[in-house]
Amino acid sequence: MKKTWGIVVLISIVIALAACGNKEAGNKNQEVNSSDQSNVVESNPSNNTEVTIDVDEAKVQELQAQFGQEKPAKAVTLSVAITELYDALQLDLVGVPTTQSQLPETYANVQRIGSSHSPDLEQIAKLEPNIVLAPESIKDSIDKVLQPAGLPAAYLPVDSLDELKESLVALGRIYGKEDQAKEVLTSFSEKEAEALKVVEGKSAPSVMLLFGSAESLMLMNEDTFAGSLAKKLGASNVLSSVLKQSETYVPLNMETIVEANPDVILLVAHGDPTAVAQKFEEDVKKNGVWEKLNAFKNERMVTLDYNLYGVASLAKAPDAYKDLAAILYKD
């Protein structure tokens, strides 16, 4: 069952009114627990926006169960996104992924243990970790590598904003850092609310999100990082709204593009983004659909910055919101 862990930022007037009905109110956080929800009210008179963050409580408990009763003394991560969550909670790691993406400075001198798709099992074993953490989205392939090596593993969902929040909440409980997790999400919710205010009352565009390389492109839905940002900003993802697809990633074909005819096409590219964009445009022109698409007629195909959108990140999300809002709601 889905429960709500709400973080609500109230204006000072509401705080004052609440204080009239409750002598215990004021600048203290209020916690209201029931069988269905827990609300944590943060007093912040400087912010006049109300924001609620929901997490799937059943999912959080499922994630916790992977760790057993004891918090891991030595952990290794195979994901940049998971590494960032550990950094947000100021947790130590004995091994982090080998990657071209930027890792938190905290782990600059921590042992690199290979990529998420090709972990260095010998190096990981030398570190004697209590747990190896990898993205839930690649569980099947990583299990086939870690299990025969006898390495204990846990998998966290880190593809979308909601999944990042669930994983952060779970890690906060596992390591006794619940208060810090709440602080991180409170700070994020305030920045998110400010970003979303910019697009209030504006007409939302339809969007097609592409991910991949010059050799292969996939359509992405709202359960991805860029997709979840676009959804929060009010954009309609044509993969769901027009094509009625429920899969997170769907292979691209020209008929699909014509049928969907999005207002905006966004590309998150591996490797050389310019080369990927050029190849896609060439394919569209070659298939004779260029002049049929609103996004191309209105010059609204945009290659997104991979450093900002390539890895799901709570830390980068506020900047990504601002960047994407400017793209989607271009005057």
N, C-alpha and C positions, 0 to 999 in steps of 0.2 A: 504494500500500500504506500502511496506517495504522501510523505509528510512535508511540512514546510519549516525550514529554518530561516526565519525572516530577519533581515536586518533593515530596520526602518529609520530613516533619518527625518526628523520632524522639525518644523519651523518653531521659533521661540514662542509664538502665540499659542500653538497647540500644546507646547510644554507647560505654559502657564495655566491653560485651561485644565490640563490633566492634573496639575498640582492641586487645583481647587478640589478635585474629587478624591485626592489621595495624598494624605499628609506625608507619605513615604516618598512621593515623587520629587522631582527636582532635576538635578544633574546626574543622578544615579541611573544606571541601566536597570530596566525592569524586565523580568523574565516571567512569562506566563506559560505554564506547562499544562497540557491536557493530553488525552490519549491520541489526539490527532495532530497537534502542532506545538511548536515552541517559538515564541517571538522574542527577539532581543532588541530592545529599543535603545538606540544610541542618541543622546542629546547633543545636538549640534545646531545652535541658533543661527550660525552663519550660512547654513544651507537651507533653502526653502523647497527642496524636492524630496518627495517620499519614494523610497526604493525598497523593494522586497526581493530577497534572493532565496530561491527555492532549491532544495536538493532532495533527491530521492532517498529517503531514509532507509528503505529496504536495500537499495544498492550500496549505500555507505556501509551498512552492516555486513553485506556480502564481501565487500572489499576488506573490511577489518578481519573477517574470519580467516582470511588467507595467512594472517600473521600469527595466529594462535594467541596465547595468553601473555607472552612476553614481548617487549619491544626489542627489535633487532639491535644488537650492539655494534655490528659491522654490516653495512649495507653497500651494495653496488648498484648503479643505475645504468641502463642501456638506452636511455632516452634523455634528450635535452629538456623536454617539457617536464619530466619527472625530476630531473636535477634541479630545475628552477623552483619546483614546489618544495624540495628539501631546503633550498637556500632561503625561501620565504619564511620557513619555520626555524631557520638557523640550526639545521641539523648537520651532523658530520657524515661524510661518505668516505669509503676507502677506495672506491673505484668509480670512474665516470666514463662516458662514451668518448671514443675517438671521433671527432666530428669537425667539419669546417664551420659549423654554426658557433656563435659565441656562447661560451659557458659562463656562469657566474664567476666573478673574480675570486670568490671564496675558495673555489676548487682548482685554482690555477696550478697548484703543485700536487694535486691528487693523481694517482696512477690512472693512465688511460688504458681501457680494456677492450678496444675494438669497437666496431659499429654495432648498431642494433641488429643489422642483418647478417653480420659476420663477427660475432664476439670471439675474443681470444680466450678460449676455455682454459688454457694452461695458466695464463696470467691471472684470470679470475680465481682459479683454484688456489693459487699461491696466496691470495689475499684472505682466504678462509672466511668468506662472508657468511653471515647468518641468513641473508636474503639477497637475491638478485631481482631487481625490479625492471620490468619491461612494459611497453604499451600493450593494453588489452587487445588492440586491433591486430597484433601480430603474434598472439598467444600460441596458435597452432604451430607455426613454424619455429618459434623459439623453444617451445616445449620439447620438440624433437631433438634439439641440440642440448638443452640443459639437463633434461631428465636422465639421459644415458651417462652424463658426466657426474651425476649425483649432486647437482647444485640446486639448492632450495630456491624456488622462484615465487614471485607474486606479480600480478598483472593489474595495472591501473589504467582506467580509461582517460585519455588526455587529448582527444581529438577536437572537442568543442569547448566553448566556455562553460557550459553546464557540467561537462565531465571534469574539467579542471577543478571546478568548485567542489564536486563530490569527492574527488581524490584528495584535495587539500583538507577537507573536513575529516576524511578517514585517517589521513596521516596525523592530523592534529590529535585525534583520539588515541591512536596507537602509541604515539610518543609523549602523551601528556602535555600537548601544546595546544589545547583547545582554545584558550584565551588568545594566543597569538594568531591562530587561524581566523578567529573572529575579527581581530584587528586588521588582518590582511584583507578580508572580505569587506569589512566596513570601509576601509580606505578605497578599495576598488569600486564599491558601489557608489561612492560619492563622485569619483572620477567618471564612472559610467553614466551617472545621471546627468552630469554636466554635458557630456558628449551628446547624449540623446536629446537634450533640450534644444539643440541647434536645429534639429529636423522636425520638431513639433509643428503640426499644422501644414506640412508640405506634402505635395502629391508624390506618392512613392512610386518608383520605377520598377519594372520587371527586370530581373537580372539572370544571366547565365554565367555560372562559375566553371572555369576549366582548370584542370590540374594535370601536369605531366611534362613531357619533353617533346622534341621535334618528331620523335619516332611514334609517340603514343600520347593521346590526350583523352582525359576522362571528364565527364560532367560530375560536379559535386553538389550535394544537397546541404540542408541546414545543419547536419550533424558533423560538419567540419568547422575548423576555426574561422576561415573567411566566410563560410556560409552562415555560421551562427552570428557573426558580427553584422552581416547584411540583413539578416532576419530581425535582429534587435533594432536596426535602423529603419525598419519598416518595408524593406524591399521584398518583392515577391519572387521567390526562386522558381524559375520556369520548370525545373526538373520535377518539382512537386506539383506546382499549381496548374501547369499546362500538360506536361507529359505524364503526370500521375505515376511517377516512379517513386518507390520507397527505399531503394538501395542507396547507400551512401555514395558510391561511385558507379557510374554507368558509362560504358564505352561511347565515344562520340561518333556520330555519322552525320552527313550533310542533310539528310532528310529530317533528322531531329532538330537541327538548327533552324531550318525553314519553318517547320511546324511550330516551334516555340517562339521564334521571332522576338527575342528579348529587346528591351530598350537599351540595356547595357550588357556588354560582355566583359568579364573580368578573367584574367589569366594569371595563375600562379605557376611559374615555370621552373623546372629543374634546369641546371646548367646555364647556358646563355639565353637569357629571356628574349633578347632581340631576335635571335635565330629562331626560337620557338614561335614567336609572334609572326615573323615573316613567313615561316612555313605554313602556319594556319591560314594566314591571309591568302597565300598562293593557292592553297587547296580550295578555299572558298571561291576564289575567282575562277579557278579551273573548272569547278562544278557549276558555274553559272548562277550562283545564288547571291552573289555580292549585292546586286541592286535590289534584291528582295528583302534585305534585312535592315531593320530600323537602326540597329547599332552601328552598322557600317555607313549607311547613308548619313547619319548624324555624327559620325566620327566619335563614337562612344565605345570603342574597344580599348581597354586599358590593361597594360601589363603591371601587375602589382609588385611591390618591392618584396622579394623573397625573404629578406632579412626581417621584415615586419610581419609577413603573413605565412612564411614557410613552415614555422613551428608554432603550435598552439602555446600561448603565453599570456598569463594574467598580467605580467609586468608590462608587456608591450601592447596589450589590448587598448588602453586609453589612447595611445598615439595612433593605433590602427583605426580606432573609431573615428578620430578626427580626419584622418587621411581618407577613409572610405566615405564618410559623409560628404566631403568635398567632391568626390568623384560621382557618387550617386545623385546628389542634388545640385549638380553643376547648373549654374544659371544660363 
